[in-house]
Amino acid sequence: MTPEDHRTPGPDRHAGPRFAFGTLTALPVRVTRWDRDAARSGMLWAPVTGLVVGACGAALGGALLLGGAGPLLAAVATVATGAALTRGLHLDGLADTADGLGSGKPADEALRIMKRSDIGPFGVITLLLVLLAQTAALGELYARSWAHGALAALVAAVTARLALTLTARPGVPPARPGGLGAAVAGTVPLPAAAALLASTAAASAGAALALGPSDAVRAAAAVLVGCGAAELLLRHCVRRFGGVTGDVFGGVAETAATGALVVLTLGG
C-alpha cells in the first residue's frame, strides 16, 4: 500500500484499525484515511493485527497436529500462514534491508538497491536463515505441545507488530520522502509506545501462566528481547541510511519475531 492508493477524506472512527489491517495484512480492509492521525492510531493498533495473524497460524498448526501431522509440518504451516496473510511484505522488507546493509554502499546508493524488485545474495541468505530459525523454533515448541506452539505463534506475531509501533516513535526519521515509512515515522508518542510495550509483555506473561510460571517469565522475556533485537537493527539502519523506510519496518518486524521465538525455546 502507498499513500497514493488511499486518499479518501472525511472522518472515520475506525480509521486506526483500518489503517493497521489495510497496510499490515492482506485482509480485505480498505484504508479510508492516510493522514498523520490515522497513521498514529494505526500503528498503535499494529499489535492487534499480529494477534489475528498469529491466531490463524496457530489454528492451522493445531489442525495439522490434530490430523496426525508432525510438529515440523505444523511449524512450516504456521510460518507460511504469517507470510500469506501479509503477502510476504515483512519478509520482502527484511531481504531488501539485508541487501542494502550488505552492499556496503553509501546511503543513497544502498537505498536504491533496496528499491529494486530483485533480491540479492544478502537478502536470500538472510531470508533462508530467518525462516529456518522461525520454523525450527516453532517445531520445537509444537513438539512440547500444541499450546506451547500456539502461544509462540501469538507472542511472536504480536511482538513483530509491536516492534513496528516502537519504530514509529519520535526521533526516528524517514530515510526518504514518500512510502509507508515516511507516512508513519514519528507518529507514535513515546509514552504510548512504552505503555504498549509494558502491557504486551504483561499480557503475554498472563497468557502463558496457564502453562507454568517459567513459561510466563519466558513469554514476557520474549517480548522484551524480541523488541530489543529489533531496536538494534533499527539503530544500525538509521546510522546507515539516515532513517527508516518501509523495508526497514519489515526487517524490524521479522527480527523481533525471530528473537521472540528463540527466547521461547530456551530453558524448556
N, C-alpha and C positions, 0 to 999 in steps of 0.2 A: 504493500500500500504506500501511496505517496500523497502529499498534501493536495496535488492536482486532482486526485481521484475523488475527493470528497470536500465540497465547498458549500454544502447546504447551510444557509444561515438560519437564525432563529433559535429560540430557547428549546432546550431538551433536557428534562430531568434525568434522563438515562444516558446522557452524553458520555459520562465516565465509563460505565460498563460497556457501552457500545464501542468506545474508542479502544478499550482494552481487548475485548474479544474480536473486534474487527481488524485490529492491527497485529495482535499477537497469536491469533489462531486462524485456522482455515474454516471455522464455523461460519455459516451464512448470516453474519451480522453486519448491517450497514452502518458505517460511520457517518453520522449526520453533522458533526462539527469537527473542525480541525484548528481550533484556536488554543491559546495557552491554558485557559481554564479547563477545557476538555482534556488537554494533554495531561495536566496536573492530576485531575480526577482519574483519568485512565490509568496512569502509572501507579496510583495508589490502589487501583483495582487489579493490578497485574497479578499479584499472588493468587487471587481467586481464579484466574484463568489457569494457573498451574494446578489448582485443586481439581478442576474439571479434567484437564489433560491427564493428570496422574491417576484419577479415579477410573478413567476409561482404560488406561494401560493396565491398571491393577485388575480390572474386571476381565479383560481379555486374558491376562496371565492366569487368573483364577479359573476361567472357563477351560483353558487348556489343561491345567493341572487336574481339574475335575474329570476331564475326558481321558486322563491317563498319560498325558504328555509329561516329559521330564522338566525339571526346573530350568535347564538351559534354554529350551524352546520357549518356555513361558517368559524368560528374561528377554529373549530376542523379540517376542511379540510386544512386550511392554515398551521396549525402546523404539520399535517400529511404529507403535501407536503414537508416541510422542512426536516422532518425525512427521508422520502423516497429518496429524492434527495441527501442525504448524507449517505444512508444505516444505519442511526442511529448512525453514527460514533461519533458525538459530544455528543449525549445522553449517549452512552456507556462509553465515557470518563468521563462524569460527574458522572455517577454511580460508576465507578471504583475509581475515585478520592475521592468520598464521603466515600467509603468503606475503602480506605487507611487512610484517615484522621480520620474517626470514630473509627478505630481499636485501636488507642492509642498506637500502637506498634512502636518500633524503625524504623528508615528509611528503612533499608534493608528488614525487615520483612513486613513493610507496602507496599513497592514496590512489593514484592512477592504476597501479597494479591491482589494488583491491576492487576497483570498479569493473575490471574485466570480467567477462562471462565465464572464462575458463578457470580451472583450478590448477595451481602449480604444485610442484613436489612437496613443498612445506605444508600446503593445505591438505594434500592427500594423506601424508604421513600423520598429521595431527588428527584428521578425521578418523583414520583407522585406529589409532591408539585410544582416542577418547571413546569411540563406540565399543571397542574391545573392553576397556575398563568398565564402562557402564554395564555392559552385558554380563561380564564376569562377576561384578559385584551383585547385581540383581539375581543372577543364577545361584550364587552362594546363599543369598538371603531367602530365595524361594525354596532352596533345599532345606532350610531350617523349618519353614512353614509358609503357607500362603500369607498368613497375617504379617510375617516379617517382610516378605516381598512386597505386599501391598502397601505397608507403611512406608517402605523405602521409596516406592514409586511416587507416593503422595509427597513425602518430605522433599525428595529431590526436585520434583516438578515445581513445588511451591517455592523452594529455595532459589531455583533458577530465575523465577519471575520476581522474587523479592530482590535479587541482585540487580534486576533492571530498574526497580524503584529506587534503590540506593544510588545507582549510576546517574539517575536523573536529578540528583540534588544540585543545589547551587555550588558554584566553584568548579564544576566540570563542564568546560566549554565544548561547543561543537567544533569539529575539525574543519568543516566546510559548510557553507550555506546550503539549505535545501535538504530534503530527505527526512526520514524519521528521526535520525539522530539530532538534527537541528531543531525539529519540531518539539522534542521532549526534553532536550538538555536544559538543566537548571530549573525545571518546573516544580519539583517536589521540595517543599520546605524541609530543612534538616530535622527539626523536631518531629515532624510527621514520619519521616523516614526512620528515625531512631526508634520511635514508638512502635512502628510496624515491625521492625527487626526484633524488638523485645517480645512483642505479642506473638509473633510467629514462632520464635524459639520456645516460648512458654506453651503455646497450643500444641506444638509438635511433641513436647515432653509429656503433656497431658494425654495426648492420643496414644503415646507409646507406653504409658504407665500400666495399661492392661497387660502388656507383655512382661513387665517386670521393672523394678527400679533402675537396673542398669541400662535397659533399653530406653527408658525415659531420659537418662543422662546422655546416652549416645544420640538420641534424636535432637535434643537441644544443641549438643555439640556439633552435630551435622549441619544444622542451620548456620551456626556461627562460623564454623570452619569453611563451609562452602562459600559464604559471603566474603570471608577473609581472603580465600584464594581468588575470588573474582575481583576483589579490591586490588590485589597485587597486579593482576593483569591490567586492570583499568589504569592504574598509575603508570605502568610501563607504556601503555598505549598513548596516554596523554603526553608523556615525555617524548615519545617517538613521532606522533602525528600532530601534536598540538591540540588535541581534543578527541572527541568521540564521534563515531559515525554509526549508522545502523548496523554495519558489520561488527563493530566493536561491541555493541549491545548484544548481538548474537553470541559472540565469543565469550562475553562475560557470563551469559546465561548458562552455556554449556559447561563452562569451567566450574560454576557454582554447583550445578547438578552433579558433576563428576566428583567434586570434593566431598559433597554431602554423602554420596553413595559409598565412597571409600571409608569415611568415618563410621558409617553404619555397619560395615563388615568387621570392624576392629573389636577385639575383646569378646567375640562371640564364642 
